[in-house]
Amino acid sequence: MNLDLRSRKGLRMAVAAAAIGAVLALGTVVTAAVRDLGPTPQQEVASEGVRISVPAEWPRNATRCGTPMRDTYIVDVDLIAGCAVLPIPRVDYAEIKRANLDLDPVAQLATGASEAFGHSVLRGGDVLPDGRTRQVVVVPDRDVVLVAVSSNPAVAEAIARSLRVD
């Protein structure tokens, strides 16, 4: 391409090309800087005899009517009857709960036998209709279910893999 910088059109095209190049270069630098920050800081959460690691910025029980309203971890919450939040927010969360394993439909997703710290566990998961990944770990001898939901499958998997049985 031959640009005549003496014409207005040629000058505008050269300025636009330089601006686009600068934006692309800045995007590359920012992306590299974010990637170099390393893993997200984590916090350990314990409930019902198990421990997991979740992102440090996640607050405890940021729910309304039992529904996560922002990225959060959910522990020690009793059933909440008589209210619902619609539409359900598309947020990441981890939940540790005691459950009747024969009746809990989420617990039924965990069918793959595994072990965690000397305890038999079942692992499984699926993809929710909104595209988020759901990982489930069941600790049968504790009647405990861990549910990790995230729009980033690696986050859900990391939370599920972090399970420790006390």
C-alpha positions as a Markdown table, in Angstrom:
| # | Residue | x | y | z |
|---|---|---|---|---|
| 1 | Met | 0.0 | 0.0 | 0.0 |
| 2 | Asn | 1.4 | 3.4 | -1.0 |
| 3 | Leu | 0.3 | 6.3 | 1.3 |
| 4 | Asp | 0.7 | 9.9 | 0.2 |
| 5 | Leu | 1.1 | 11.6 | 3.6 |
| 6 | Arg | 0.7 | 15.0 | 1.9 |
| 7 | Ser | -3.0 | 14.3 | 1.2 |
| 8 | Arg | -5.6 | 14.4 | 4.0 |
| 9 | Lys | -6.8 | 10.9 | 3.3 |
| 10 | Gly | -3.3 | 9.5 | 3.4 |
| 11 | Leu | -2.5 | 11.3 | 6.6 |
| 12 | Arg | -5.7 | 10.1 | 8.2 |
| 13 | Met | -5.0 | 6.5 | 7.2 |
| 14 | Ala | -1.5 | 6.7 | 8.6 |
| 15 | Val | -2.7 | 8.1 | 11.9 |
| 16 | Ala | -5.4 | 5.4 | 12.1 |
| 17 | Ala | -2.9 | 2.7 | 11.4 |
| 18 | Ala | -0.5 | 4.0 | 14.1 |
| 19 | Ala | -3.4 | 4.2 | 16.6 |
| 20 | Ile | -4.5 | 0.6 | 15.9 |
| 21 | Gly | -0.9 | -0.5 | 16.2 |
| 22 | Ala | -0.6 | 1.2 | 19.6 |
| 23 | Val | -3.8 | -0.3 | 20.9 |
| 24 | Leu | -2.7 | -3.8 | 19.8 |
| 25 | Ala | 0.7 | -3.3 | 21.4 |
| 26 | Leu | -0.9 | -2.1 | 24.7 |
| 27 | Gly | -3.3 | -5.1 | 24.7 |
| 28 | Thr | -0.3 | -7.4 | 24.3 |
| 29 | Val | 1.5 | -5.8 | 27.2 |
| 30 | Val | -1.6 | -5.8 | 29.5 |
| 31 | Thr | -2.3 | -9.5 | 28.6 |
| 32 | Ala | 1.2 | -10.5 | 29.4 |
| 33 | Ala | 1.2 | -8.6 | 32.7 |
| 34 | Val | -2.0 | -10.2 | 33.8 |
| 35 | Arg | -0.7 | -13.7 | 32.9 |
| 36 | Asp | 2.5 | -13.0 | 34.9 |
| 37 | Leu | 0.6 | -12.2 | 38.1 |
| 38 | Gly | 0.4 | -15.9 | 38.7 |
| 39 | Pro | -2.3 | -17.8 | 40.4 |
| 40 | Thr | -5.2 | -16.1 | 42.1 |
| 41 | Pro | -4.6 | -15.8 | 45.9 |
| 42 | Gln | -6.7 | -18.4 | 47.7 |
| 43 | Gln | -8.4 | -18.8 | 51.1 |
| 44 | Glu | -9.2 | -22.1 | 52.8 |
| 45 | Val | -12.8 | -22.7 | 53.8 |
| 46 | Ala | -13.9 | -25.5 | 56.2 |
| 47 | Ser | -17.4 | -26.9 | 56.9 |
| 48 | Glu | -18.9 | -30.3 | 57.6 |
| 49 | Gly | -15.5 | -31.9 | 58.1 |
| 50 | Val | -14.1 | -30.9 | 54.7 |
| 51 | Arg | -11.9 | -28.1 | 53.5 |
| 52 | Ile | -11.6 | -26.5 | 50.1 |
| 53 | Ser | -9.6 | -23.6 | 48.6 |
| 54 | Val | -11.5 | -20.7 | 46.9 |
| 55 | Pro | -10.4 | -17.3 | 45.5 |
| 56 | Ala | -9.5 | -15.0 | 48.4 |
| 57 | Glu | -11.8 | -12.3 | 47.3 |
| 58 | Trp | -14.9 | -14.4 | 47.5 |
| 59 | Pro | -17.0 | -13.5 | 50.5 |
| 60 | Arg | -18.9 | -16.0 | 52.7 |
| 61 | Asn | -22.6 | -16.6 | 52.0 |
| 62 | Ala | -23.3 | -13.7 | 49.6 |
| 63 | Thr | -26.7 | -15.1 | 49.0 |
| 64 | Arg | -30.4 | -14.0 | 48.9 |
| 65 | Cys | -33.0 | -16.7 | 49.4 |
| 66 | Gly | -30.3 | -19.3 | 49.2 |
| 67 | Thr | -29.2 | -18.1 | 45.7 |
| 68 | Pro | -25.6 | -16.8 | 45.2 |
| 69 | Met | -25.8 | -13.1 | 44.2 |
| 70 | Arg | -22.1 | -12.7 | 43.5 |
| 71 | Asp | -19.0 | -14.9 | 43.4 |
| 72 | Thr | -19.0 | -16.5 | 46.8 |
| 73 | Tyr | -18.6 | -19.6 | 48.9 |
| 74 | Ile | -21.6 | -21.0 | 50.8 |
| 75 | Val | -21.2 | -22.9 | 54.0 |
| 76 | Asp | -23.4 | -23.6 | 57.1 |
| 77 | Val | -26.6 | -22.5 | 55.4 |
| 78 | Asp | -29.9 | -24.1 | 56.3 |
| 79 | Leu | -32.7 | -24.6 | 53.8 |
| 80 | Ile | -34.6 | -21.5 | 52.9 |
| 81 | Ala | -38.2 | -22.0 | 52.1 |
| 82 | Gly | -40.7 | -19.6 | 50.7 |
| 83 | Cys | -38.5 | -17.3 | 48.5 |
| 84 | Ala | -36.7 | -17.4 | 45.2 |
| 85 | Val | -34.5 | -15.1 | 43.1 |
| 86 | Leu | -35.3 | -14.9 | 39.4 |
| 87 | Pro | -33.5 | -14.7 | 37.1 |
| 88 | Ile | -30.7 | -16.6 | 38.8 |
| 89 | Pro | -27.5 | -14.5 | 38.6 |
| 90 | Arg | -24.7 | -16.0 | 36.5 |
| 91 | Val | -22.0 | -16.1 | 39.2 |
| 92 | Asp | -19.2 | -18.4 | 40.4 |
| 93 | Tyr | -19.6 | -20.2 | 43.7 |
| 94 | Ala | -18.6 | -23.1 | 45.8 |
| 95 | Glu | -20.9 | -24.8 | 48.3 |
| 96 | Ile | -20.3 | -27.3 | 51.0 |
| 97 | Lys | -23.5 | -28.9 | 52.3 |
| 98 | Arg | -24.8 | -31.8 | 54.2 |
| 99 | Ala | -27.3 | -33.8 | 52.1 |
| 100 | Asn | -29.4 | -36.9 | 51.9 |
| 101 | Leu | -27.3 | -38.4 | 49.2 |
| 102 | Asp | -30.1 | -40.6 | 47.9 |
| 103 | Leu | -32.4 | -37.7 | 47.4 |
| 104 | Asp | -30.1 | -34.8 | 46.3 |
| 105 | Pro | -30.2 | -34.6 | 42.5 |
| 106 | Val | -26.8 | -32.7 | 42.4 |
| 107 | Ala | -25.2 | -35.5 | 44.5 |
| 108 | Gln | -26.4 | -38.0 | 41.8 |
| 109 | Leu | -24.0 | -36.3 | 39.3 |
| 110 | Ala | -21.0 | -37.7 | 41.2 |
| 111 | Thr | -20.5 | -41.3 | 39.9 |
| 112 | Gly | -16.7 | -41.6 | 39.5 |
| 113 | Ala | -15.0 | -43.3 | 42.4 |
| 114 | Ser | -12.0 | -41.7 | 43.8 |
| 115 | Glu | -10.2 | -41.1 | 47.2 |
| 116 | Ala | -9.4 | -38.0 | 49.2 |
| 117 | Phe | -7.2 | -38.2 | 52.3 |
| 118 | Gly | -8.2 | -41.8 | 53.1 |
| 119 | His | -11.9 | -41.3 | 52.4 |
| 120 | Ser | -13.8 | -42.7 | 49.4 |
| 121 | Val | -15.3 | -39.9 | 47.4 |
| 122 | Leu | -17.4 | -39.7 | 44.2 |
| 123 | Arg | -16.7 | -37.1 | 41.5 |
| 124 | Gly | -18.7 | -35.9 | 38.6 |
| 125 | Gly | -20.1 | -32.8 | 36.9 |
| 126 | Asp | -21.9 | -31.3 | 34.1 |
| 127 | Val | -22.4 | -28.0 | 32.2 |
| 128 | Leu | -25.3 | -25.8 | 33.2 |
| 129 | Pro | -27.7 | -24.4 | 30.6 |
| 130 | Asp | -26.0 | -21.0 | 30.9 |
| 131 | Gly | -22.6 | -22.5 | 30.0 |
| 132 | Arg | -21.1 | -22.6 | 33.5 |
| 133 | Thr | -19.3 | -25.8 | 34.5 |
| 134 | Arg | -20.5 | -27.6 | 37.7 |
| 135 | Gln | -18.1 | -30.0 | 39.5 |
| 136 | Val | -19.5 | -32.2 | 42.3 |
| 137 | Val | -17.6 | -34.2 | 44.9 |
| 138 | Val | -19.5 | -36.4 | 47.4 |
| 139 | Val | -18.0 | -37.7 | 50.6 |
| 140 | Pro | -20.4 | -40.5 | 51.4 |
| 141 | Asp | -19.2 | -41.3 | 54.9 |
| 142 | Arg | -19.8 | -37.7 | 55.9 |
| 143 | Asp | -23.1 | -37.2 | 53.8 |
| 144 | Val | -21.4 | -34.1 | 52.4 |
| 145 | Val | -21.6 | -32.6 | 48.9 |
| 146 | Leu | -19.2 | -30.0 | 47.4 |
| 147 | Val | -20.6 | -28.1 | 44.5 |
| 148 | Ala | -18.2 | -25.8 | 42.5 |
| 149 | Val | -19.8 | -23.7 | 39.7 |
| 150 | Ser | -17.8 | -21.4 | 37.4 |
| 151 | Ser | -17.9 | -19.9 | 34.0 |
| 152 | Asn | -14.2 | -20.9 | 33.9 |
| 153 | Pro | -14.0 | -24.8 | 33.9 |
| 154 | Ala | -10.5 | -24.6 | 35.4 |
| 155 | Val | -11.7 | -22.7 | 38.4 |
| 156 | Ala | -14.5 | -25.3 | 39.1 |
| 157 | Glu | -12.0 | -28.1 | 38.6 |
| 158 | Ala | -9.4 | -26.5 | 40.9 |
| 159 | Ile | -12.0 | -26.1 | 43.7 |
| 160 | Ala | -13.2 | -29.7 | 43.4 |
| 161 | Arg | -9.6 | -31.0 | 43.4 |
| 162 | Ser | -8.7 | -28.9 | 46.5 |
| 163 | Leu | -11.1 | -30.9 | 48.7 |
| 164 | Arg | -9.5 | -32.1 | 51.9 |
| 165 | Val | -11.3 | -34.4 | 54.4 |
| 166 | Asp | -10.5 | -33.6 | 58.1 |
